[in-house]
Amino acid sequence: MNVAQYYEKVRAVEGSFASEYVWITSEATRDGGIAGRTVEVSRATAAKLIVQGKGRLATAEESEAARQHDAAEIRRAELQLPSEFVVGDLAELE
């Protein structure tokens, strides 16, 4: 694939996203990329990762689990607790 084709694919994928930010899940790569990490990124970054084969759109279940994990980490940081401290539901702390 040449550079023009690459950017044409990136623009096509990016244009298919409705929102500014997209949840993607990483794919395993030959250079050590780890599969299964779900993050929210801009649609431009998501499009590049998808075209490069380094990521895919996250399922609804994956994105919800990642949202909950992020919310728990933010709450833990607000309470200034060590990561080992919070194992269960943060509602227990309130």
C-alpha positions as CSV (number, residue, x, y, z in Angstrom):
1,M,0.0,0.0,0.0
2,N,1.4,3.4,-0.9
3,V,1.1,6.6,1.1
4,A,-1.9,7.9,-0.9
5,Q,-3.8,4.6,-0.4
6,Y,-3.0,4.6,3.3
7,Y,-4.4,8.1,3.9
8,E,-7.4,7.4,1.7
9,K,-8.2,4.4,3.9
10,V,-7.6,6.4,7.1
11,R,-10.0,9.2,5.9
12,A,-12.6,6.6,4.9
13,V,-12.5,4.9,8.3
14,E,-12.4,8.2,10.2
15,G,-15.4,9.4,8.3
16,S,-17.4,6.4,9.4
17,F,-17.3,7.4,13.0
18,A,-20.2,9.4,14.3
19,S,-18.6,10.8,17.5
20,E,-15.4,12.7,18.0
21,Y,-14.0,10.0,20.4
22,V,-14.1,6.3,19.8
23,W,-13.4,3.2,22.0
24,I,-10.9,0.8,20.5
25,T,-9.4,-2.4,21.6
26,S,-5.8,-3.2,20.8
27,E,-4.7,-6.2,18.7
28,A,-1.6,-8.2,19.2
29,T,1.2,-7.1,16.8
30,R,4.5,-8.6,15.8
31,D,6.4,-5.7,17.4
32,G,5.0,-6.5,20.9
33,G,1.6,-4.9,20.9
34,I,-0.7,-6.4,23.5
35,A,-4.2,-7.5,22.6
36,G,-7.2,-6.6,24.6
37,R,-6.4,-3.1,25.9
38,T,-9.4,-0.9,25.5
39,V,-9.0,2.9,25.4
40,E,-10.9,6.0,24.2
41,V,-9.1,7.9,21.5
42,S,-9.9,10.6,18.9
43,R,-11.4,9.3,15.8
44,A,-8.3,10.3,13.8
45,T,-6.1,8.1,16.1
46,A,-8.6,5.3,16.0
47,A,-8.7,5.3,12.2
48,K,-4.9,5.1,12.0
49,L,-4.7,2.3,14.4
50,I,-7.5,0.3,12.6
51,V,-5.9,0.8,9.2
52,Q,-2.5,-0.2,10.6
53,G,-4.1,-3.4,12.1
54,K,-3.1,-2.4,15.6
55,G,-6.7,-2.0,16.9
56,R,-10.4,-2.6,16.2
57,L,-13.6,-1.0,17.4
58,A,-14.4,-2.1,20.9
59,T,-17.6,-4.0,21.6
60,A,-20.2,-2.4,23.8
61,E,-19.2,-4.7,26.6
62,E,-15.5,-3.8,26.3
63,S,-16.2,-0.1,26.2
64,E,-18.5,-0.3,29.2
65,A,-15.9,-2.2,31.2
66,A,-13.2,0.3,30.3
67,R,-15.5,3.2,31.3
68,Q,-16.1,1.6,34.7
69,H,-12.4,0.9,35.2
70,D,-11.5,4.5,34.3
71,A,-14.2,5.9,36.7
72,A,-12.8,3.7,39.5
73,E,-9.3,4.8,38.8
74,I,-10.3,8.5,38.9
75,R,-12.2,8.0,42.1
76,R,-9.3,6.2,43.7
77,A,-7.0,9.0,42.7
78,E,-9.4,11.6,44.1
79,L,-9.4,9.7,47.4
80,Q,-5.6,9.4,47.1
81,L,-5.7,5.6,47.8
82,P,-3.1,3.2,46.7
83,S,-4.2,1.0,43.8
84,E,-4.0,-2.2,46.0
85,F,-6.5,-0.7,48.4
86,V,-9.5,-0.5,46.1
87,V,-10.5,-4.1,45.1
88,G,-14.3,-3.9,45.1
89,D,-17.0,-1.4,44.6
90,L,-16.0,2.2,45.5
91,A,-19.4,2.8,46.8
92,E,-18.3,1.0,49.9
93,L,-16.0,3.9,50.7
94,E,-18.7,6.6,50.7
